[in-house]
């Protein structure tokens, strides 16, 4: 039987999970913006923004699927 996590550990896990999607979105946008400035284009920020959103969603889904205490939201 696994040990019960402390409240601080649970707060840390769910805070990191909540920040995962916005941070990956901003990182994707930032990389695209910098590449747009470097190559004098106007579309890479959108491409990398979409990549950031997709990667953030994938990571959130992986973390929720990995959580053994998650019983489907009930």
Secondary structure, DSSP 4 states (H G I P E B T S, - for coil): -PPPPPHHHHHHHHHHHHHHHHHHHHHHHHHHHHHHHHHT-SSHHHHHHHHHHHHHHHHHHHHHHH-TT--S--
